[in-house]
Amino acid sequence: MATLPWPVLTIALIFALATPPAGGYNIGYMIGRLLLPTLVGAACAWLFARRSDIAWPTWRLALVALPFFLLVLLLLAAGRLGDQA
């Protein structure tokens, strides 16, 4: 749940700043591409939070998950760009 704002924000930015993907397949493809960074960000945030004795608030989990979400997203984008060359 803590990483859910990041893919939602990414999709909102894509729709606001660029043209929306044409067709349902492309929208599903875009959402599917955000699944791995979301899950990796959530797993990394969980690894950090489970070591703590107190429960973390959701905003702290979201902030911890953001760098991991962005890192995996950038690595996947770089991999796709490398395949196109």
N, C-alpha and C positions, 0 to 999 in steps of 0.2 A: 504494500500500500504506500510505502514511503517514496517509492520511485515512480509512482503513477503520474505525478504532476509533470515530469520531464517529457515523456512521450506525448502527452496531451498538449503541452506547450509547444513542442516541436511541430506537431500536426497543425496546430492553430497558426503558427508562424508560416508554415508552408502555404496554407490556404490564404493567409493575409498578404504575404509578400510576393509569392509566386502564383502562377496559375495552378488551380487544383488539377490533380491527375485526371486524365480523360478515361472514363470507363471504370467499372467496378473492379476489374482485375487489377488495375494499377493502384487503386486505393488500397486494396487488400495486400498488394505487394509492398506498398509503402509502410503499412501498419505492421506487416510481418517482419520487415527489416528493422523495426524498432523493438521487436520482442527480445532479441538476444541482449542488447545493451540494457534493457530494463531489468531482465533477470540477473545479469551479472552485477549491475549496480545494487540490486536488492540483496544479493548474496554477500557482497562485500560489506554493505552496511550492516547486515546481520552479523557477520564475523566480528566487526568492531563492537557492536552493541552487546553481544552476548558475553563479553568479558567484563562488562560493568555490573556492579552490584545493584544499581538502581535502574528503574525503567526509564528509557530515553523518551522524550517527547517526539512526536511525529516530525516536527520541523527540523529537529537535529538529525534524525535519520535521513530526511530528504536532502539536507545539506551535505551529509557524508556520502550519500549515494550519487550526487551530481557529478563529481569528478570522474568516478568510475563509468557512469553512463556516457559522459562525453568522450572519455578515452576510448571505450569500445566502439562508440559510434564513429569516431575519427579513424580508428584502425580499420574498421570495415569499409569506410569510404575510400581510404587509401588503397586497400586491397582491390576494390572494384575499379579504381582508376588505373592501377597497375595492370589489371587484366585487359583493359581497353587499349593500352599502348602497343 
